[in-house]
Amino acid sequence: MNTKIVLILVIIMAISVVAALFLTGLIPPKEKPSPPIDSGEGEMPKPQPPKPPHPEPPSPSKELKTGEVTFRSDGEEVKALVYVPQNWNGKCIIFVHGLGSSKSKWLQENVVEEFQKHGYCCFLFDLPLHGDRGKMNSLEELPLVIEKGSRNIIDAASFLKQHGASEVYLISRSLGSIVSAVALGNGADIEKAELLLASANFSYIYHYSVLVKDPKAKSELDSWIHTDIAKKLDPLYTLPNYRGKIHFHCGTEDKLLPPASCQAAFDASVNAEERKLFWHDLGHKMPKEAYFEEALAFFEGESQAPSEPGEPPINVLFVLHFDPPAGDFEVEGVECVNNYVRSRDELVWLLNFAEKSGVKMTALFNGYYIQHALRRNELEPLERLAAEGHEIGTHAHSICYDKVGDKWFRCSNADQWFKDTKTLVDTMLKEIGAEGNRAMCAMFGKGMYSHE
């Protein structure tokens, strides 16, 4: 019994000694085994991502502040003014001025101030050869302004998106609207655009703008308006590519960029998600009061439902040949009079059709038709041809005019039959205040006409 008691006491003392050594650190704790190497049968523990050595940069929206900025475009640093309101809604408007103007025009008209009140940031820059970027000395430099300026708009929109703008809109005027239309068609990242005093179809503008009544201006335009560069920079060919939302504001009394050229710009934007055209009883001007409320509603999303996008436009051209009666005939003879009356009525019907459908026509006249129109003072259909963007030319088919007998007869002198008819067409065009007569249809073999 005593032996058992002694053994128990020895065991208790041994346990006490070991515990004391462990608590004092003389005996280290047993290490945990390392995790097994992955054999492919189980998942490895996911490592925790390392903490960044530096704090994250501020969000881009904090970088856009009121003041002067520069953005790189077309190989140069372009200066711009940015106005960011305290209540910025995240959307920015690019403003593009007109010919001979500058970015300060929008400030003078208080347009920038008004849009800031509604939470929009405003971005202004000078077009090439305007304002702080030099001076345009000739209309020969227009292609440079349009081409370079359009790239500036594309790069400005990208700059704003990179610096926090959620959406970019645009407002432009006159030449600025031509430049903007090219930018929109060439991929500018712009959701909505307001084009003031817009235009398209350089060929039409060349013939019907009051600008070309100035010989110097006409000569400067001649240096490029008939070349391939004109098609490259004509909104008629770029606007079909734009798929955003676009509104146009134009003047019914605009003599510089005639109303038909604005209609052409609207018609060309056939693939836009939304398009609207607003007419104003104005000449070549568009004050803030004429467009601001509509533009604000448009940008705020309160405009009418988007129109259905269409297919790319099909350009249709009608060539009208006003043929004479067969054989020799007197101008006041029954056959000729009936021919004229029938042709006149058909022309009116075609003009109405073209107005509704957008078709363009080239009308080639024989001399007898012009004689009757002048004698009867029935010039309205001819005036409509010119005013509505159609072409007027000469139709000379181997007949010459006998002034003494007031009749037309078959002849073999190609120079004479063309001259007799062309003279009458030129007289008519002068009477209605139009230009043209550059197209001709004539039945003679090659080499018969000395001026061909």
MOLIN-V70984 format. One record per residue. N is the residue number from 1. RES is the residue in three letters. SS is DSSP state (H for helix, E for strand, C for the rest). PSI is psi in radians with two decimals (999 if undefined). Layout:
BEGIN
N | RES | SS | PSI
N | RES | SS | PSI
END
This chain:
BEGIN
1 | MET | C | -0.80
2 | ASN | H | -0.60
3 | THR | H | -0.71
4 | LYS | H | -0.69
5 | ILE | H | -0.74
6 | VAL | H | -0.74
7 | LEU | H | -0.73
8 | ILE | H | -0.73
9 | LEU | H | -0.68
10 | VAL | H | -0.77
11 | ILE | H | -0.75
12 | ILE | H | -0.73
13 | MET | H | -0.67
14 | ALA | H | -0.76
15 | ILE | H | -0.68
16 | SER | H | -0.72
17 | VAL | H | -0.79
18 | VAL | H | -0.73
19 | ALA | H | -0.69
20 | ALA | H | -0.75
21 | LEU | H | -0.69
22 | PHE | H | -0.76
23 | LEU | H | -0.52
24 | THR | C | -0.07
25 | GLY | C | 0.06
26 | LEU | C | -0.39
27 | ILE | C | 1.98
28 | PRO | C | 2.66
29 | PRO | C | 2.68
30 | LYS | C | 2.24
31 | GLU | C | 2.55
32 | LYS | C | 2.47
33 | PRO | C | 2.56
34 | SER | C | 2.62
35 | PRO | C | 2.57
36 | PRO | C | 2.61
37 | ILE | C | 2.38
38 | ASP | C | 2.22
39 | SER | C | 0.05
40 | GLY | C | -0.12
41 | GLU | C | -0.31
42 | GLY | C | 3.03
43 | GLU | C | 2.44
44 | MET | C | 2.58
45 | PRO | C | 2.43
46 | LYS | C | 2.22
47 | PRO | C | 2.58
48 | GLN | C | 2.43
49 | PRO | C | 2.44
50 | PRO | C | 2.62
51 | LYS | C | 2.44
52 | PRO | C | 2.45
53 | PRO | C | -0.45
54 | HIS | C | 2.68
55 | PRO | C | 2.64
56 | GLU | C | 2.53
57 | PRO | C | 2.73
58 | PRO | C | 2.74
59 | SER | C | 2.61
60 | PRO | H | -0.56
61 | SER | H | -0.43
62 | LYS | H | -0.19
63 | GLU | C | -0.43
64 | LEU | C | 1.92
65 | LYS | C | 2.76
66 | THR | C | 2.34
67 | GLY | E | -2.98
68 | GLU | E | 2.36
69 | VAL | E | 2.93
70 | THR | E | 2.48
71 | PHE | E | 2.54
72 | ARG | E | 2.29
73 | SER | E | 2.25
74 | ASP | C | 0.70
75 | GLY | C | 0.17
76 | GLU | E | 2.82
77 | GLU | E | 2.05
78 | VAL | E | 2.22
79 | LYS | E | 2.52
80 | ALA | E | 2.79
81 | LEU | E | 2.32
82 | VAL | E | 2.34
83 | TYR | E | 1.97
84 | VAL | C | 1.99
85 | PRO | C | 2.81
86 | GLN | C | -0.61
87 | ASN | C | 0.68
88 | TRP | C | 2.27
89 | ASN | C | 0.10
90 | GLY | C | -0.04
91 | LYS | E | 2.48
92 | CYS | E | 2.58
93 | ILE | E | 2.19
94 | ILE | E | 2.27
95 | PHE | E | 2.30
96 | VAL | E | 2.06
97 | HIS | C | 3.11
98 | GLY | C | -3.01
99 | LEU | C | 2.28
100 | GLY | C | 0.09
101 | SER | C | -2.85
102 | SER | C | 3.07
103 | LYS | C | -0.46
104 | SER | H | -0.31
105 | LYS | H | -0.70
106 | TRP | H | -0.53
107 | LEU | H | -0.73
108 | GLN | H | -0.57
109 | GLU | C | 0.05
110 | ASN | C | 0.36
111 | VAL | H | -0.77
112 | VAL | H | -0.80
113 | GLU | H | -0.73
114 | GLU | H | -0.74
115 | PHE | H | -0.55
116 | GLN | H | -0.63
117 | LYS | H | -0.46
118 | HIS | C | 0.23
119 | GLY | C | 0.15
120 | TYR | C | 2.36
121 | CYS | E | 2.54
122 | CYS | E | 2.38
123 | PHE | E | 2.08
124 | LEU | E | 2.40
125 | PHE | E | 2.80
126 | ASP | C | 2.42
127 | LEU | C | 2.77
128 | PRO | C | 2.47
129 | LEU | C | 0.52
130 | HIS | C | 2.67
131 | GLY | H | -2.22
132 | ASP | H | -0.01
133 | ARG | H | 0.37
134 | GLY | C | -2.90
135 | LYS | C | 2.38
136 | MET | C | 2.09
137 | ASN | C | -0.22
138 | SER | C | 2.63
139 | LEU | H | -0.19
140 | GLU | H | -0.36
141 | GLU | H | -0.02
142 | LEU | H | -0.78
143 | PRO | H | -0.67
144 | LEU | H | -0.77
145 | VAL | H | -0.78
146 | ILE | H | -0.84
147 | GLU | H | -0.88
148 | LYS | H | -0.72
149 | GLY | H | -0.66
150 | SER | H | -0.66
151 | ARG | H | -0.59
152 | ASN | H | -0.73
153 | ILE | H | -0.77
154 | ILE | H | -0.78
155 | ASP | H | -0.56
156 | ALA | H | -0.73
157 | ALA | H | -0.73
158 | SER | H | -0.71
159 | PHE | H | -0.79
160 | LEU | H | -0.70
161 | LYS | H | -0.67
162 | GLN | H | -0.36
163 | HIS | C | 0.48
164 | GLY | C | -0.11
165 | ALA | C | 2.24
166 | SER | C | -0.58
167 | GLU | E | 2.64
168 | VAL | E | 2.27
169 | TYR | E | 3.06
170 | LEU | E | 2.47
171 | ILE | E | 2.25
172 | SER | E | 2.88
173 | ARG | E | 2.33
174 | SER | C | -2.08
175 | LEU | H | -0.65
176 | GLY | H | -0.55
177 | SER | H | -0.58
178 | ILE | H | -0.83
179 | VAL | H | -0.76
180 | SER | H | -0.68
181 | ALA | H | -0.64
182 | VAL | H | -0.73
183 | ALA | H | -0.77
184 | LEU | H | -0.73
185 | GLY | H | -0.33
186 | ASN | C | 0.33
187 | GLY | C | 0.24
188 | ALA | C | 2.34
189 | ASP | C | 1.26
190 | ILE | C | 2.16
191 | GLU | C | -0.66
192 | LYS | E | 2.52
193 | ALA | E | 2.38
194 | GLU | E | 1.93
195 | LEU | E | 1.93
196 | LEU | E | 2.39
197 | LEU | C | 0.83
198 | ALA | C | 2.86
199 | SER | C | 2.78
200 | ALA | C | 2.92
201 | ASN | C | 1.36
202 | PHE | H | -0.59
203 | SER | H | -0.76
204 | TYR | H | -0.79
205 | ILE | H | -0.71
206 | TYR | H | -0.66
207 | HIS | H | -0.43
208 | TYR | H | -0.04
209 | SER | C | 2.52
210 | VAL | H | -0.33
211 | LEU | H | -0.68
212 | VAL | H | -0.03
213 | LYS | H | -0.26
214 | ASP | C | 1.99
215 | PRO | H | -0.67
216 | LYS | H | -0.80
217 | ALA | H | -0.74
218 | LYS | H | -0.73
219 | SER | H | -0.69
220 | GLU | H | -0.66
221 | LEU | H | -0.59
222 | ASP | H | -0.42
223 | SER | C | -0.30
224 | TRP | C | -0.30
225 | ILE | C | -0.40
226 | HIS | C | 0.19
227 | THR | C | 3.07
228 | ASP | H | -0.44
229 | ILE | H | -0.53
230 | ALA | H | -0.73
231 | LYS | H | -0.63
232 | LYS | H | -0.55
233 | LEU | H | 0.12
234 | ASP | C | 2.13
235 | PRO | H | -0.36
236 | LEU | H | -0.54
237 | TYR | H | -0.23
238 | THR | H | -0.64
239 | LEU | H | -0.54
240 | PRO | H | -0.30
241 | ASN | H | -0.27
242 | TYR | C | 2.31
243 | ARG | C | 0.22
244 | GLY | C | -2.68
245 | LYS | E | 2.35
246 | ILE | E | 2.34
247 | HIS | E | 2.55
248 | PHE | E | 2.45
249 | HIS | E | 2.11
250 | CYS | E | 2.81
251 | GLY | E | 2.33
252 | THR | C | -0.31
253 | GLU | C | 0.31
254 | ASP | C | 2.07
255 | LYS | C | -0.40
256 | LEU | C | -0.87
257 | LEU | C | 1.56
258 | PRO | C | 2.65
259 | PRO | H | -0.66
260 | ALA | H | -0.50
261 | SER | H | -0.54
262 | CYS | H | -0.73
263 | GLN | H | -0.66
264 | ALA | H | -0.66
265 | ALA | H | -0.77
266 | PHE | H | -0.81
267 | ASP | H | -0.57
268 | ALA | H | -0.41
269 | SER | C | 0.85
270 | VAL | C | -0.42
271 | ASN | C | 0.12
272 | ALA | C | 2.52
273 | GLU | C | -0.63
274 | GLU | E | 2.41
275 | ARG | E | 2.44
276 | LYS | E | 2.60
277 | LEU | E | 2.18
278 | PHE | E | 2.18
279 | TRP | E | 2.47
280 | HIS | E | 2.51
281 | ASP | C | 1.17
282 | LEU | C | 2.81
283 | GLY | C | -2.43
284 | HIS | C | 1.19
285 | LYS | C | 2.69
286 | MET | C | 1.49
287 | PRO | C | 2.83
288 | LYS | H | -0.68
289 | GLU | H | -0.40
290 | ALA | H | -0.42
291 | TYR | H | -0.28
292 | PHE | H | -0.89
293 | GLU | H | -0.71
294 | GLU | H | -0.74
295 | ALA | H | -0.74
296 | LEU | H | -0.79
297 | ALA | H | -0.69
298 | PHE | H | -0.84
299 | PHE | H | -0.52
300 | GLU | C | -0.09
301 | GLY | C | 0.40
302 | GLU | C | 0.17
303 | SER | C | 3.05
304 | GLN | C | 2.88
305 | ALA | C | 2.51
306 | PRO | C | 2.49
307 | SER | C | 2.77
308 | GLU | C | 2.25
309 | PRO | C | 2.50
310 | GLY | C | -3.07
311 | GLU | C | 2.80
312 | PRO | C | 2.56
313 | PRO | C | 2.56
314 | ILE | C | 2.04
315 | ASN | C | 2.05
316 | VAL | C | 2.30
317 | LEU | E | 2.18
318 | PHE | E | 2.30
319 | VAL | E | 2.01
320 | LEU | E | 2.20
321 | HIS | E | 1.99
322 | PHE | E | 1.54
323 | ASP | C | 2.57
324 | PRO | C | 2.90
325 | PRO | C | 2.79
326 | ALA | C | 2.53
327 | GLY | C | -2.85
328 | ASP | C | 2.60
329 | PHE | E | 2.64
330 | GLU | E | 2.50
331 | VAL | C | -0.71
332 | GLU | C | 0.18
333 | GLY | C | 2.76
334 | VAL | H | -0.77
335 | GLU | H | -0.77
336 | CYS | H | -0.73
337 | VAL | H | -0.80
338 | ASN | H | -0.68
339 | ASN | H | -0.76
340 | TYR | H | -0.85
341 | VAL | H | -0.78
342 | ARG | H | -0.76
343 | SER | H | -0.69
344 | ARG | H | -0.81
345 | ASP | H | -0.67
346 | GLU | H | -0.63
347 | LEU | H | -0.75
348 | VAL | H | -0.75
349 | TRP | H | -0.74
350 | LEU | H | -0.63
351 | LEU | H | -0.74
352 | ASN | H | -0.71
353 | PHE | H | -0.78
354 | ALA | H | -0.63
355 | GLU | H | -0.67
356 | LYS | H | -0.61
357 | SER | H | -0.23
358 | GLY | C | 0.14
359 | VAL | C | 2.50
360 | LYS | E | 2.55
361 | MET | E | 2.62
362 | THR | E | 2.05
363 | ALA | E | 2.06
364 | LEU | E | 2.04
365 | PHE | E | 2.42
366 | ASN | C | 2.79
367 | GLY | H | -0.59
368 | TYR | H | -0.68
369 | TYR | H | -0.78
370 | ILE | H | -0.70
371 | GLN | H | -0.81
372 | HIS | H | -0.71
373 | ALA | H | -0.71
374 | LEU | H | -0.76
375 | ARG | H | -0.62
376 | ARG | C | -0.06
377 | ASN | C | 0.71
378 | GLU | C | 1.17
379 | LEU | C | -0.11
380 | GLU | H | -0.80
381 | PRO | H | -0.63
382 | LEU | H | -0.66
383 | GLU | H | -0.68
384 | ARG | H | -0.70
385 | LEU | H | -0.84
386 | ALA | H | -0.80
387 | ALA | H | -0.51
388 | GLU | C | 0.26
389 | GLY | C | 0.27
390 | HIS | C | 2.92
391 | GLU | E | 2.47
392 | ILE | E | 2.30
393 | GLY | E | -2.90
394 | THR | E | 2.41
395 | HIS | E | 1.73
396 | ALA | E | 1.93
397 | HIS | C | 1.40
398 | SER | C | 0.63
399 | ILE | E | 2.49
400 | CYS | E | 2.78
401 | TYR | E | 2.28
402 | ASP | E | 1.81
403 | LYS | C | -0.66
404 | VAL | C | -0.80
405 | GLY | C | -0.07
406 | ASP | C | 0.94
407 | LYS | E | 2.85
408 | TRP | E | 2.44
409 | PHE | E | 2.74
410 | ARG | E | 2.35
411 | CYS | C | 2.89
412 | SER | C | 0.03
413 | ASN | C | 1.73
414 | ALA | H | -0.70
415 | ASP | H | -0.67
416 | GLN | H | -0.79
417 | TRP | H | -0.56
418 | PHE | H | -0.73
419 | LYS | H | -0.77
420 | ASP | H | -0.74
421 | THR | H | -0.76
422 | LYS | H | -0.68
423 | THR | H | -0.73
424 | LEU | H | -0.72
425 | VAL | H | -0.74
426 | ASP | H | -0.71
427 | THR | H | -0.77
428 | MET | H | -0.77
429 | LEU | H | -0.69
430 | LYS | H | -0.66
431 | GLU | H | -0.66
432 | ILE | C | 0.07
433 | GLY | C | 0.62
434 | ALA | C | 2.96
435 | GLU | C | 3.06
436 | GLY | C | -2.27
437 | ASN | C | 0.81
438 | ARG | C | -0.13
439 | ALA | C | 2.55
440 | MET | E | 2.52
441 | CYS | E | 2.20
442 | ALA | E | 2.50
443 | MET | C | 1.45
444 | PHE | C | 2.67
445 | GLY | C | 2.75
446 | LYS | C | 2.31
447 | GLY | C | -0.18
448 | MET | C | -0.47
449 | TYR | C | 2.07
450 | SER | C | -0.35
451 | HIS | C | 0.12
452 | GLU | C | 999
END
